[in-house]
Amino acid sequence: MNQINTREQILETCKDLIQIKGYHSFTINEIAELLDISSSNVYHHFKNKENLVMATVIQYRNNFELILNEIEQESTSLRSCLEGLINIYSKVLEPDNKKICLCMTLMVELNTLPEPIVEELKQFFYLQVKWIIKNIQQHKLEITILNHEIEMLVSSLEGIITVARMNGGSVYFKNLAYSLLDNFLVAHQAKGK
């Protein structure tokens, strides 16, 4: 394994373990065992677990932002942008409903996480909020957004995905998320625009 490939595999394994088990339920040694490398090899790339998780969250957020930018480029309406966001969320649940969004998994453990990781989680949340606001403006919709309404929309999507793990996975998530989207757009009389 070359250095870059090893680093990427460590980050991917860390992401998978967090999504399945949470922050406090995995170890550097577990990552090393899963990749059949020494734990010192993991420490060569990351100073400690906090550093590894920070890098994992940053990479996750950056990848998420790239996907949001692709959606924005391909969308012709606010509805299609928000449907694209819903589809990103639903893909995390496939194929076996054992995972949810990395950042949502970590948010459950917020009170016990190191502060720098908490700050990265906030950035992930507000990335989505800013993206939705930008798309409302980009599609020149005359919408009056009430206090924290976009934050409530993103929070609702994040809540729905956690419940969807128990109730049918991505199909359940999409049914509720599209209903939420319809209600949001109808409330602002922007459906289909």
KELO-731216 format. One record per atom (N, C-alpha, C, O): atom name; x, y, z; residue number from 0. Coordinates in steps of 0.2 Angstrom, whole numbers. Layout:
// residues N
   a      X      Y      Z    k
  CA      X      Y      Z  NUM
...
***
This chain:
// residues 193
   a      X      Y      Z    k
   N      4     -6      0    0
  CA      0      0      0    0
   C      4      6      0    0
   O      9      7      4    0
   N      3     11     -4    1
  CA      7     17     -4    1
   C      4     22      1    1
   O     -1     21      4    1
   N      8     27      3    2
  CA      6     32      8    2
   C     -1     35      7    2
   O     -5     35     12    2
   N     -2     37      1    3
  CA     -9     41      0    3
   C    -14     36      1    3
   O    -19     37      4    3
   N    -13     30     -2    4
  CA    -19     25     -2    4
   C    -20     22      5    4
   O    -26     21      7    4
   N    -15     22      9    5
  CA    -15     19     16    5
   C    -19     25     20    5
   O    -24     23     24    5
   N    -17     31     19    6
  CA    -21     37     22    6
   C    -28     37     21    6
   O    -33     37     25    6
   N    -30     36     14    7
  CA    -37     36     12    7
   C    -41     30     15    7
   O    -47     31     17    7
   N    -37     24     15    8
  CA    -41     18     18    8
   C    -42     19     25    8
   O    -47     17     28    8
   N    -37     22     29    9
  CA    -38     23     36    9
   C    -44     28     37    9
   O    -49     27     41    9
   N    -45     33     33   10
  CA    -50     38     33   10
   C    -57     35     32   10
   O    -62     36     35   10
   N    -57     31     27   11
  CA    -63     27     25   11
   C    -65     22     30   11
   O    -71     22     32   11
   N    -61     19     33   12
  CA    -62     14     38   12
   C    -65     17     45   12
   O    -69     15     48   12
   N    -62     23     46   13
  CA    -64     27     52   13
   C    -71     29     51   13
   O    -75     29     55   13
   N    -72     32     45   14
  CA    -79     34     43   14
   C    -84     28     44   14
   O    -89     29     47   14
   N    -83     23     41   15
  CA    -87     17     42   15
   C    -88     15     49   15
   O    -94     14     51   15
   N    -83     15     53   16
  CA    -84     13     60   16
   C    -88     18     64   16
   O    -92     16     68   16
   N    -87     24     63   17
  CA    -91     30     66   17
   C    -98     29     64   17
   O   -102     29     69   17
   N    -99     28     58   18
  CA   -106     27     56   18
   C   -110     21     59   18
   O   -116     21     60   18
   N   -106     16     60   19
  CA   -109     10     63   19
   C   -109     10     71   19
   O   -114      8     74   19
   N   -104     12     74   20
  CA   -103     12     81   20
   C   -102     18     85   20
   O   -104     18     91   20
   N   -101     24     82   21
  CA   -100     30     85   21
   C    -93     31     87   21
   O    -88     27     86   21
   N    -91     37     90   22
  CA    -85     39     91   22
   C    -81     35     96   22
   O    -75     33     96   22
   N    -85     34    102   23
  CA    -81     31    108   23
   C    -81     23    107   23
   O    -78     20    112   23
   N    -84     20    102   24
  CA    -84     13    102   24
   C    -79     10     97   24
   O    -80      4     95   24
   N    -75     14     94   25
  CA    -69     11     90   25
   C    -63     13     92   25
   O    -62     18     96   25
   N    -58     10     90   26
  CA    -51     11     92   26
   C    -46     11     86   26
   O    -48      9     81   26
   N    -40     15     87   27
  CA    -35     15     82   27
   C    -33      8     80   27
   O    -32      6     75   27
   N    -32      3     86   28
  CA    -30     -3     85   28
   C    -36     -7     80   28
   O    -34    -11     76   28
   N    -42     -6     81   29
  CA    -47     -9     77   29
   C    -46     -7     70   29
   O    -47    -11     65   29
   N    -45     -1     68   30
  CA    -44      1     62   30
   C    -38     -2     59   30
   O    -38     -5     53   30
   N    -32     -3     63   31
  CA    -26     -6     60   31
   C    -28    -14     59   31
   O    -26    -16     54   31
   N    -32    -17     63   32
  CA    -33    -24     62   32
   C    -37    -25     56   32
   O    -36    -29     52   32
   N    -42    -21     55   33
  CA    -47    -21     49   33
   C    -43    -20     42   33
   O    -44    -23     37   33
   N    -38    -16     43   34
  CA    -34    -14     37   34
   C    -27    -19     36   34
   O    -24    -18     31   34
   N    -26    -23     41   35
  CA    -21    -27     41   35
   C    -14    -23     41   35
   O    -10    -25     37   35
   N    -14    -18     45   36
  CA     -8    -14     46   36
   C     -6    -13     53   36
   O    -11    -15     57   36
   N     -1    -11     55   37
  CA      1    -10     62   37
   C     -2     -3     64   37
   O     -4      1     60   37
   N     -4     -3     71   38
  CA     -7      3     73   38
   C     -2      9     73   38
   O     -4     15     72   38
   N      5      8     73   39
  CA     10     13     72   39
   C      9     16     65   39
   O     11     22     64   39
   N      7     12     60   40
  CA      6     15     53   40
   C      0     20     53   40
   O      0     25     50   40
   N     -5     18     57   41
  CA    -11     23     58   41
   C     -8     30     61   41
   O    -10     35     59   41
   N     -4     29     67   42
  CA     -1     35     70   42
   C      4     38     66   42
   O      5     44     67   42
   N      7     35     61   43
  CA     11     39     56   43
   C      7     44     52   43
   O     10     49     51   43
   N      1     43     51   44
  CA     -3     47     47   44
   C     -7     52     51   44
   O     -9     57     49   44
   N     -9     50     57   45
  CA    -13     54     62   45
   C    -11     53     69   45
   O     -9     48     72   45
   N    -10     59     72   46
  CA     -7     60     79   46
   C    -10     56     84   46
   O     -7     53     88   46
   N    -17     56     84   47
  CA    -21     53     89   47
   C    -28     52     86   47
   O    -30     54     80   47
   N    -33     49     90   48
  CA    -40     48     87   48
   C    -43     54     85   48
   O    -47     54     80   48
   N    -42     59     90   49
  CA    -46     66     88   49
   C    -44     68     81   49
   O    -48     71     77   49
   N    -37     68     80   50
  CA    -34     70     74   50
   C    -37     66     68   50
   O    -39     69     63   50
   N    -38     60     69   51
  CA    -40     56     64   51
   C    -48     57     62   51
   O    -50     58     57   51
   N    -52     58     68   52
  CA    -59     59     67   52
   C    -60     66     64   52
   O    -64     67     59   52
   N    -56     71     66   53
  CA    -56     78     63   53
   C    -55     77     55   53
   O    -59     80     51   53
   N    -50     74     53   54
  CA    -48     73     46   54
   C    -54     69     42   54
   O    -55     71     37   54
   N    -57     65     46   55
  CA    -62     61     43   55
   C    -68     65     42   55
   O    -71     65     36   55
   N    -70     69     47   56
  CA    -76     74     46   56
   C    -74     79     41   56
   O    -79     81     37   56
   N    -68     82     40   57
  CA    -67     87     35   57
   C    -67     84     28   57
   O    -70     87     24   57
   N    -65     78     27   58
  CA    -65     75     21   58
   C    -72     74     19   58
   O    -75     75     13   58
   N    -76     71     24   59
  CA    -84     70     23   59
   C    -87     76     21   59
   O    -91     76     16   59
   N    -86     82     24   60
  CA    -89     88     23   60
   C    -87     91     16   60
   O    -91     93     12   60
   N    -81     90     14   61
  CA    -78     92      8   61
   C    -81     88      2   61
   O    -83     91     -3   61
   N    -82     82      3   62
  CA    -85     77     -2   62
   C    -93     79     -3   62
   O    -95     79     -8   62
   N    -96     80      3   63
  CA   -103     82      3   63
   C   -104     89     -1   63
   O   -109     90     -5   63
   N    -99     93      0   64
  CA   -100    100     -3   64
   C    -99     99    -11   64
   O   -102    102    -15   64
   N    -94     95    -13   65
  CA    -94     93    -20   65
   C   -100     91    -23   65
   O   -102     92    -29   65
   N   -103     86    -19   66
  CA   -110     83    -22   66
   C   -115     89    -22   66
   O   -119     89    -27   66
   N   -115     93    -17   67
  CA   -120     99    -17   67
   C   -119    103    -23   67
   O   -124    105    -26   67
   N   -113    104    -25   68
  CA   -111    109    -31   68
   C   -113    105    -37   68
   O   -116    109    -42   68
   N   -112     99    -38   69
  CA   -115     95    -43   69
   C   -122     96    -44   69
   O   -125     97    -49   69
   N   -126     95    -38   70
  CA   -133     95    -38   70
   C   -135    102    -41   70
   O   -140    103    -45   70
   N   -132    107    -38   71
  CA   -134    114    -40   71
   C   -133    115    -48   71
   O   -137    119    -51   71
   N   -127    112    -50   72
  CA   -126    113    -58   72
   C   -131    110    -62   72
   O   -133    112    -67   72
   N   -134    104    -60   73
  CA   -138    100    -64   73
   C   -146    102    -62   73
   O   -150    100    -66   73
   N   -147    106    -57   74
  CA   -154    108    -55   74
   C   -157    114    -59   74
   O   -153    118    -60   74
   N   -163    113    -61   75
  CA   -166    119    -64   75
   C   -171    123    -60   75
   O   -174    128    -62   75
   N   -172    120    -53   76
  CA   -177    123    -49   76
   C   -175    122    -42   76
   O   -171    118    -40   76
   N   -178    126    -37   77
  CA   -177    125    -30   77
   C   -179    118    -28   77
   O   -175    114    -24   77
   N   -184    116    -31   78
  CA   -187    109    -29   78
   C   -182    104    -31   78
   O   -180     99    -27   78
   N   -179    104    -37   79
  CA   -174     99    -39   79
   C   -168     99    -35   79
   O   -165     94    -34   79
   N   -166    105    -33   80
  CA   -160    106    -28   80
   C   -162    102    -22   80
   O   -157     98    -19   80
   N   -167    103    -19   81
  CA   -169    100    -12   81
   C   -170     93    -13   81
   O   -169     89     -9   81
   N   -173     91    -19   82
  CA   -174     83    -20   82
   C   -167     80    -21   82
   O   -166     74    -18   82
   N   -162     84    -23   83
  CA   -155     81    -24   83
   C   -152     80    -17   83
   O   -149     75    -15   83
   N   -154     85    -12   84
  CA   -151     84     -5   84
   C   -154     78     -2   84
   O   -151     75      2   84
   N   -161     77     -3   85
  CA   -164     72      0   85
   C   -161     65     -3   85
   O   -160     60      1   85
   N   -160     65     -9   86
  CA   -157     59    -12   86
   C   -150     57     -9   86
   O   -148     52     -8   86
   N   -146     62     -7   87
  CA   -139     61     -4   87
   C   -141     58      3   87
   O   -137     53      4   87
   N   -145     61      6   88
  CA   -147     58     13   88
   C   -149     51     12   88
   O   -147     46     16   88
   N   -153     49      8   89
  CA   -156     42      7   89
   C   -151     37      5   89
   O   -151     31      7   89
   N   -146     39      1   90
  CA   -141     35     -1   90
   C   -137     32      5   90
   O   -134     26      5   90
   N   -136     36     10   91
  CA   -132     33     16   91
   C   -136     27     19   91
   O   -133     23     22   91
   N   -142     27     19   92
  CA   -146     21     22   92
   C   -146     15     18   92
   O   -147     10     20   92
   N   -144     15     11   93
  CA   -143     10      7   93
   C   -137      6      8   93
   O   -132     10      9   93
   N   -136      0      7   94
  CA   -141     -5      6   94
   C   -144     -8     12   94
   O   -149    -12     11   94
   N   -141     -7     18   95
  CA   -143    -11     24   95
   C   -146     -7     30   95
   O   -147    -11     35   95
   N   -146     -1     29   96
  CA   -149      3     35   96
   C   -145      3     41   96
   O   -147      5     46   96
   N   -138      1     40   97
  CA   -134      1     46   97
   C   -130      7     47   97
   O   -127      8     53   97
   N   -131     12     43   98
  CA   -127     18     43   98
   C   -132     24     43   98
   O   -137     24     40   98
   N   -129     30     46   99
  CA   -132     36     45   99
   C   -127     41     43   99
   O   -121     39     43   99
   N   -128     47     42  100
  CA   -123     52     40  100
   C   -118     52     46  100
   O   -120     52     51  100
   N   -112     52     44  101
  CA   -106     53     48  101
   C   -107     58     53  101
   O   -107     57     59  101
   N   -109     64     51  102
  CA   -110     70     56  102
   C   -115     69     61  102
   O   -115     71     66  102
   N   -121     66     58  103
  CA   -127     65     63  103
   C   -125     60     68  103
   O   -127     60     74  103
   N   -121     55     66  104
  CA   -119     50     71  104
   C   -115     53     76  104
   O   -116     52     82  104
   N   -110     57     74  105
  CA   -106     61     79  105
   C   -110     66     84  105
   O   -109     67     90  105
   N   -115     69     81  106
  CA   -119     74     84  106
   C   -123     71     91  106
   O   -124     74     95  106
   N   -124     64     90  107
  CA   -127     61     96  107
   C   -122     61    102  107
   O   -125     61    108  107
   N   -116     61    100  108
  CA   -111     61    106  108
   C   -108     68    107  108
   O   -103     68    110  108
   N   -112     73    105  109
  CA   -109     80    105  109
   C   -106     82    112  109
   O   -101     85    112  109
   N   -110     80    118  110
  CA   -107     82    124  110
   C   -101     79    126  110
   O    -97     82    131  110
   N    -98     74    123  111
  CA    -92     71    125  111
   C    -87     71    120  111
   O    -81     68    120  111
   N    -88     75    114  112
  CA    -83     75    109  112
   C    -78     81    110  112
   O    -80     86    114  112
   N    -72     81    108  113
  CA    -68     86    108  113
   C    -70     92    105  113
   O    -74     92     99  113
   N    -69     98    107  114
  CA    -72    104    104  114
   C    -71    105     97  114
   O    -75    108     93  114
   N    -64    104     95  115
  CA    -63    105     87  115
   C    -68    101     83  115
   O    -69    103     78  115
   N    -69     95     85  116
  CA    -74     91     81  116
   C    -81     94     81  116
   O    -84     93     76  116
   N    -83     96     87  117
  CA    -90     99     88  117
   C    -90    105     83  117
   O    -95    106     79  117
   N    -85    109     82  118
  CA    -85    115     77  118
   C    -85    112     70  118
   O    -88    115     66  118
   N    -82    107     69  119
  CA    -82    104     62  119
   C    -89    102     60  119
   O    -92    103     55  119
   N    -93     99     65  120
  CA   -100     97     64  120
   C   -104    103     63  120
   O   -109    102     59  120
   N   -103    108     67  121
  CA   -107    114     65  121
   C   -106    117     58  121
   O   -111    119     55  121
   N   -100    116     56  122
  CA    -98    119     49  122
   C   -102    114     44  122
   O   -104    117     39  122
   N   -102    108     45  123
  CA   -106    103     41  123
   C   -114    105     41  123
   O   -117    105     35  123
   N   -117    106     46  124
  CA   -124    108     47  124
   C   -125    115     43  124
   O   -129    115     39  124
   N   -121    120     44  125
  CA   -122    126     41  125
   C   -120    126     34  125
   O   -122    131     30  125
   N   -116    122     32  126
  CA   -114    121     24  126
   C   -121    120     21  126
   O   -122    123     16  126
   N   -125    115     23  127
  CA   -132    114     20  127
   C   -136    120     21  127
   O   -140    121     16  127
   N   -137    123     26  128
  CA   -141    129     27  128
   C   -139    134     22  128
   O   -143    137     19  128
   N   -133    136     22  129
  CA   -130    141     17  129
   C   -132    139     10  129
   O   -134    143      6  129
   N   -131    133      8  130
  CA   -132    130      2  130
   C   -140    131      0  130
   O   -141    133     -6  130
   N   -144    129      4  131
  CA   -151    130      3  131
   C   -153    138      2  131
   O   -157    139     -3  131
   N   -151    142      6  132
  CA   -152    149      5  132
   C   -149    152     -1  132
   O   -153    155     -5  132
   N   -143    150     -3  133
  CA   -140    152     -9  133
   C   -145    149    -15  133
   O   -145    153    -20  133
   N   -147    143    -15  134
  CA   -152    141    -20  134
   C   -158    144    -21  134
   O   -161    145    -26  134
   N   -161    146    -15  135
  CA   -167    150    -15  135
   C   -166    157    -18  135
   O   -170    159    -23  135
   N   -160    160    -17  136
  CA   -158    167    -20  136
   C   -157    166    -28  136
   O   -159    170    -32  136
   N   -153    160    -29  137
  CA   -151    159    -36  137
   C   -157    158    -41  137
   O   -157    160    -47  137
   N   -162    155    -38  138
  CA   -168    153    -42  138
   C   -173    159    -42  138
   O   -179    159    -44  138
   N   -171    165    -39  139
  CA   -174    171    -39  139
   C   -182    170    -36  139
   O   -186    173    -39  139
   N   -182    167    -31  140
  CA   -189    166    -28  140
   C   -190    171    -23  140
   O   -186    172    -18  140
   N   -196    174    -23  141
  CA   -198    179    -18  141
   C   -200    175    -12  141
   O   -206    175    -11  141
   N   -196    173     -8  142
  CA   -198    169     -2  142
   C   -196    173      4  142
   O   -190    175      5  142
   N   -200    174      9  143
  CA   -198    176     15  143
   C   -197    171     20  143
   O   -201    167     22  143
   N   -191    170     22  144
  CA   -189    165     26  144
   C   -189    167     34  144
   O   -187    172     36  144
   N   -193    163     37  145
  CA   -194    165     44  145
   C   -188    163     48  145
   O   -184    160     46  145
   N   -188    166     54  146
  CA   -182    165     59  146
   C   -180    157     59  146
   O   -184    153     61  146
   N   -174    156     57  147
  CA   -171    149     58  147
   C   -175    143     54  147
   O   -174    138     55  147
   N   -179    145     49  148
  CA   -183    141     45  148
   C   -179    136     41  148
   O   -181    130     41  148
   N   -173    138     38  149
  CA   -169    133     35  149
   C   -166    129     39  149
   O   -165    123     38  149
   N   -164    131     45  150
  CA   -161    127     50  150
   C   -165    121     52  150
   O   -164    116     53  150
   N   -172    123     53  151
  CA   -177    118     55  151
   C   -178    113     49  151
   O   -179    107     51  151
   N   -177    115     43  152
  CA   -178    111     37  152
   C   -172    106     38  152
   O   -174     99     37  152
   N   -166    108     38  153
  CA   -161    103     38  153
   C   -161     99     45  153
   O   -160     93     44  153
   N   -163    102     50  154
  CA   -163     98     56  154
   C   -169     92     55  154
   O   -168     87     58  154
   N   -174     94     52  155
  CA   -179     89     51  155
   C   -177     83     47  155
   O   -178     77     48  155
   N   -173     85     41  156
  CA   -171     80     37  156
   C   -166     75     41  156
   O   -166     69     40  156
   N   -162     78     45  157
  CA   -157     74     49  157
   C   -161     70     54  157
   O   -159     64     56  157
   N   -166     72     57  158
  CA   -170     68     62  158
   C   -174     63     58  158
   O   -174     57     61  158
   N   -177     64     52  159
  CA   -180     59     48  159
   C   -176     53     47  159
   O   -178     47     47  159
   N   -169     55     45  160
  CA   -165     49     43  160
   C   -163     45     49  160
   O   -162     39     48  160
   N   -163     47     55  161
  CA   -162     43     61  161
   C   -168     38     62  161
   O   -167     32     64  161
   N   -174     41     61  162
  CA   -180     37     62  162
   C   -180     32     57  162
   O   -183     26     58  162
   N   -178     34     51  163
  CA   -179     29     45  163
   C   -175     23     46  163
   O   -177     18     43  163
   N   -170     23     50  164
  CA   -166     17     51  164
   C   -170     11     54  164
   O   -169      5     53  164
   N   -175     13     58  165
  CA   -180      9     61  165
   C   -186      7     57  165
   O   -189      1     58  165
   N   -187     11     53  166
  CA   -194     10     49  166
   C   -194      9     42  166
   O   -198     12     38  166
   N   -189      6     39  167
  CA   -189      4     32  167
   C   -184      7     28  167
   O   -184      7     22  167
   N   -179     11     31  168
  CA   -174     13     27  168
   C   -175     19     22  168
   O   -179     24     24  168
   N   -172     19     16  169
  CA   -172     24     12  169
   C   -179     26      9  169
   O   -181     32      8  169
   N   -183     21      8  170
  CA   -190     22      6  170
   C   -194     26     11  170
   O   -197     31      9  170
   N   -194     24     17  171
  CA   -197     28     23  171
   C   -194     35     23  171
   O   -198     40     23  171
   N   -188     35     23  172
  CA   -185     42     23  172
   C   -187     46     17  172
   O   -189     52     18  172
   N   -187     44     11  173
  CA   -189     48      5  173
   C   -197     50      6  173
   O   -198     56      4  173
   N   -201     45      8  174
  CA   -208     47      9  174
   C   -209     53     14  174
   O   -213     58     12  174
   N   -206     53     19  175
  CA   -207     58     24  175
   C   -203     65     22  175
   O   -206     70     23  175
   N   -197     64     19  176
  CA   -193     70     17  176
   C   -197     73     11  176
   O   -197     79     11  176
   N   -200     70      6  177
  CA   -203     73      1  177
   C   -210     76      3  177
   O   -211     82      1  177
   N   -213     73      8  178
  CA   -219     77     12  178
   C   -216     83     15  178
   O   -220     88     14  178
   N   -211     83     18  179
  CA   -208     89     22  179
   C   -207     94     16  179
   O   -208    100     17  179
   N   -203     92     11  180
  CA   -202     97      5  180
   C   -208    100      2  180
   O   -208    106      1  180
   N   -213     96      1  181
  CA   -219     98     -2  181
   C   -222    104      3  181
   O   -225    109      1  181
   N   -223    102      9  182
  CA   -225    107     14  182
   C   -221    113     14  182
   O   -224    119     15  182
   N   -215    113     14  183
  CA   -211    119     14  183
   C   -212    123      8  183
   O   -213    129      8  183
   N   -212    120      2  184
  CA   -213    124     -4  184
   C   -220    126     -5  184
   O   -221    132     -7  184
   N   -225    122     -3  185
  CA   -232    125     -3  185
   C   -233    131      2  185
   O   -236    136      0  185
   N   -230    131      8  186
  CA   -230    136     13  186
   C   -227    142     10  186
   O   -229    148     11  186
   N   -222    142      5  187
  CA   -219    147      2  187
   C   -222    148     -5  187
   O   -219    153     -9  187
   N   -227    145     -7  188
  CA   -230    145    -14  188
   C   -224    145    -19  188
   O   -224    149    -24  188
   N   -219    141    -19  189
  CA   -214    140    -23  189
   C   -214    133    -27  189
   O   -209    131    -30  189
   N   -219    130    -26  190
  CA   -219    123    -29  190
   C   -218    123    -36  190
   O   -221    126    -40  190
   N   -212    119    -38  191
  CA   -211    118    -45  191
   C   -207    124    -48  191
   O   -206    123    -54  191
   N   -206    129    -45  192
  CA   -203    135    -48  192
   C   -195    135    -47  192
   O   -192    139    -49  192
***
